[in-house]
Amino acid sequence: MTSALQPPEQIRAELLAAAGRRNRRRSRLALVAAVAGVALAAAGTVTAGTIAGWFGNEATYHASTLAAVQGSFPERLGCSAPSGGSVACTEGLPADGAYPYHLVLRVHPSSGGAVGGGIVSPQGTAGHPPDGVPGWIGCSVAGTGYRCNPVDADTELAPGTPVYQLDFSAWTTG
């Protein structure tokens, strides 16, 4: 601690040491800010479409001005293979020959985003949904079940639409 009784050289040394500590803190803060900036830029890039490159599969969506989808939706659906572009689903685990899906999100008004994922086999082969089976679907109530449509690149979905992902157990590799 400095005082009027200390020699000027000691006071000058203490002030220089304190200035050095402040400069090191500023340097660390600048480094943290730079790393955070790079991370945020990378996050923007991921949202823009590189999930597919990392995991092998992706779907993007944006909210439309259509009437909002209301009501609750189950966590799990069992869905048939697509027919005519849409998929018929029922609540719960799938029957034989049907595919299991699980709820991943509900579309918020004035929003957009991406869902992505994938698997890799022990041999390093990237996985993908079976041919003709969508990895992600957006659903609405239809009678006693649900009518769902594939969510692909830049799909327009009504606010409140539930988006389901095909369970990885149904994905294939090769």
C-alpha positions as CSV (number, residue, x, y, z in Angstrom):
1,M,0.0,0.0,0.0
2,T,1.3,3.4,-0.9
3,S,1.8,6.2,1.7
4,A,3.4,9.6,1.9
5,L,6.3,8.0,3.9
6,Q,7.3,5.6,1.0
7,P,10.2,6.5,-1.3
8,P,9.0,7.7,-4.7
9,E,10.7,4.7,-6.4
10,Q,8.6,2.2,-4.4
11,I,5.4,4.2,-5.1
12,R,6.2,4.2,-8.9
13,A,6.9,0.4,-8.8
14,E,3.5,-0.2,-7.1
15,L,1.7,2.0,-9.6
16,L,3.3,0.2,-12.6
17,A,2.5,-3.2,-11.1
18,A,-1.2,-2.1,-10.6
19,A,-1.3,-0.8,-14.2
20,G,0.1,-4.1,-15.5
21,R,-2.6,-6.1,-13.7
22,R,-5.3,-3.8,-15.2
23,N,-3.8,-4.3,-18.7
24,R,-3.7,-8.1,-18.3
25,R,-7.4,-8.1,-17.2
26,R,-8.3,-5.9,-20.3
27,S,-6.4,-8.3,-22.5
28,R,-8.2,-11.3,-21.1
29,L,-11.5,-9.5,-21.5
30,A,-10.7,-8.7,-25.1
31,L,-9.8,-12.3,-25.7
32,V,-13.1,-13.5,-24.1
33,A,-15.0,-11.0,-26.2
34,A,-13.3,-12.2,-29.4
35,V,-14.0,-15.8,-28.6
36,A,-17.6,-15.0,-27.9
37,G,-17.9,-13.1,-31.1
38,V,-16.5,-16.1,-33.1
39,A,-18.9,-18.4,-31.2
40,L,-21.9,-16.2,-32.0
41,A,-20.9,-16.0,-35.7
42,A,-20.6,-19.8,-35.8
43,A,-24.0,-20.2,-34.2
44,G,-25.5,-18.0,-36.9
45,T,-23.8,-20.1,-39.5
46,V,-25.2,-23.3,-37.9
47,T,-28.7,-21.9,-38.0
48,A,-28.2,-20.9,-41.6
49,G,-27.6,-24.5,-42.6
50,T,-24.5,-26.3,-41.6
51,I,-26.1,-28.8,-39.2
52,A,-26.6,-31.0,-42.3
53,G,-22.9,-31.1,-42.9
54,W,-22.2,-32.0,-39.3
55,F,-24.9,-34.5,-38.6
56,G,-26.1,-35.6,-42.0
57,N,-29.7,-34.3,-41.9
58,E,-31.6,-31.1,-41.2
59,A,-34.9,-29.4,-41.7
60,T,-35.5,-25.7,-41.6
61,Y,-38.8,-23.9,-41.1
62,H,-40.4,-20.4,-40.7
63,A,-43.7,-19.4,-39.2
64,S,-46.5,-18.5,-41.6
65,T,-49.4,-16.1,-41.2
66,L,-51.8,-19.1,-41.3
67,A,-54.2,-19.6,-38.4
68,A,-52.3,-21.0,-35.4
69,V,-52.5,-24.7,-34.6
70,Q,-54.2,-25.0,-31.2
71,G,-54.4,-27.7,-28.6
72,S,-52.0,-30.2,-27.0
73,F,-50.1,-32.9,-28.8
74,P,-48.7,-36.1,-27.6
75,E,-44.9,-36.6,-26.9
76,R,-44.9,-39.7,-29.2
77,L,-46.5,-40.6,-32.5
78,G,-46.6,-43.8,-34.5
79,C,-46.7,-42.9,-38.2
80,S,-47.3,-44.8,-41.5
81,A,-45.0,-44.4,-44.5
82,P,-45.9,-41.2,-46.4
83,S,-48.7,-41.5,-48.9
84,G,-49.4,-38.6,-51.3
85,G,-47.0,-36.3,-49.4
86,S,-48.7,-36.6,-46.0
87,V,-48.2,-39.0,-43.2
88,A,-51.0,-40.5,-41.0
89,C,-50.1,-40.8,-37.4
90,T,-51.7,-42.0,-34.1
91,E,-50.7,-41.3,-30.5
92,G,-48.2,-43.5,-28.8
93,L,-45.8,-46.2,-30.0
94,P,-46.1,-47.3,-33.6
95,A,-47.8,-50.5,-34.7
96,D,-45.9,-53.0,-36.9
97,G,-44.7,-51.3,-40.1
98,A,-45.1,-47.8,-38.7
99,Y,-42.4,-45.4,-37.7
100,P,-41.8,-43.8,-34.2
101,Y,-41.6,-40.0,-33.9
102,H,-41.1,-37.8,-30.8
103,L,-42.0,-34.2,-30.3
104,V,-39.1,-31.8,-30.5
105,L,-40.7,-28.3,-30.6
106,R,-43.7,-26.1,-31.3
107,V,-43.4,-23.3,-33.8
108,H,-43.6,-19.9,-32.2
109,P,-45.2,-16.9,-34.0
110,S,-42.8,-14.9,-36.2
111,S,-40.1,-17.4,-35.8
112,G,-37.9,-19.6,-37.8
113,G,-35.3,-22.2,-37.1
114,A,-33.7,-25.5,-37.9
115,V,-33.9,-29.0,-36.5
116,G,-31.1,-31.4,-37.2
117,G,-29.5,-34.5,-35.9
118,G,-28.1,-37.8,-37.0
119,I,-26.4,-41.0,-36.0
120,V,-23.1,-42.5,-37.0
121,S,-22.5,-46.3,-37.2
122,P,-19.6,-47.9,-35.4
123,Q,-17.9,-48.1,-38.8
124,G,-18.2,-44.3,-39.1
125,T,-21.1,-44.3,-41.7
126,A,-23.6,-41.4,-41.3
127,G,-27.2,-42.4,-40.7
128,H,-30.3,-41.1,-42.4
129,P,-34.0,-41.8,-42.3
130,P,-35.1,-44.7,-44.5
131,D,-35.8,-43.8,-48.2
132,G,-39.1,-42.0,-48.5
133,V,-39.5,-41.5,-44.7
134,P,-39.2,-37.9,-43.5
135,G,-36.8,-37.2,-40.7
136,W,-39.1,-34.4,-39.4
137,I,-42.8,-33.8,-39.7
138,G,-45.2,-31.0,-38.8
139,C,-48.6,-32.1,-37.6
140,S,-52.2,-31.1,-37.1
141,V,-55.3,-32.9,-35.7
142,A,-57.2,-35.0,-38.3
143,G,-60.2,-36.9,-37.0
144,T,-59.1,-39.2,-34.2
145,G,-55.4,-39.1,-35.3
146,Y,-52.9,-36.6,-36.8
147,R,-52.1,-35.6,-40.4
148,C,-48.4,-34.7,-40.8
149,N,-46.3,-33.4,-43.6
150,P,-42.6,-33.5,-44.1
151,V,-40.5,-30.5,-42.8
152,D,-37.7,-30.0,-45.3
153,A,-35.8,-26.9,-46.4
154,D,-37.6,-23.7,-45.5
155,T,-40.9,-25.2,-44.8
156,E,-43.7,-22.8,-44.0
157,L,-45.5,-23.9,-40.8
158,A,-48.4,-22.3,-38.9
159,P,-47.6,-20.9,-35.4
160,G,-48.2,-23.6,-32.8
161,T,-47.4,-26.5,-35.2
162,P,-45.7,-29.4,-33.4
163,V,-42.6,-30.7,-35.1
164,Y,-41.7,-34.3,-34.6
165,Q,-38.4,-36.1,-35.3
166,L,-38.1,-39.7,-36.5
167,D,-36.6,-41.7,-33.6
168,F,-32.9,-42.5,-34.3
169,S,-33.8,-46.2,-33.8
170,A,-35.6,-46.1,-37.2
171,W,-32.7,-44.5,-39.0
172,T,-30.4,-46.5,-41.3
173,T,-26.7,-46.3,-42.1
174,G,-25.1,-47.0,-45.4
